[in-house]
Amino acid sequence: MSTEAVRVSRSDGRTELYLRTVPPRVPGLYFMGLAQPSGAAFPLLEPQAEWIAELIGGAVALPSPTDMTRAIAREWRRHRKTYVPTYHHGIEIDFRSYRRALRRERRAGRRRARGVVPALPAVAGPAPAADAL
């Protein structure tokens, strides 16, 4: 790992973390709880902890750093449409949307870990048939 400082947060509360957990360019580093759900934090922390455990154990695999960076940018474009640009609102999330996104990522990560879905598709289009792999 590089000895360079890693910046994952800005003064407006925006984090440069994939699903508010993973810095795309620092393998093996994970953060929990860097989001403010509207309600208790434990329902957010539990699925984050399970996902991190799956990542560490190799049961799931992350997308490429480039794909994670693109996903972060997409999420922040959506976020700006809903929340005002303050630190508090920068870490605020809609828990249900986050939970759905995390569930989708865990399923996709299992497929990536098994090699069913290529980490970086060569061309956009339909995925290859399972028996073609």
Secondary structure, DSSP 4 states (H G I P E B T S, - for coil): ---S----B-TTS-B--BTTTB-TTSTT------SEESS-SHHHHHHHHHHHHHHHHTSS----HHHHHHHHHHHHHHHHHHS-SSHHHHHEE-HHHHHHHHHHHHHHHHHHHHTSS-SS-SSSSPPPPGGG-
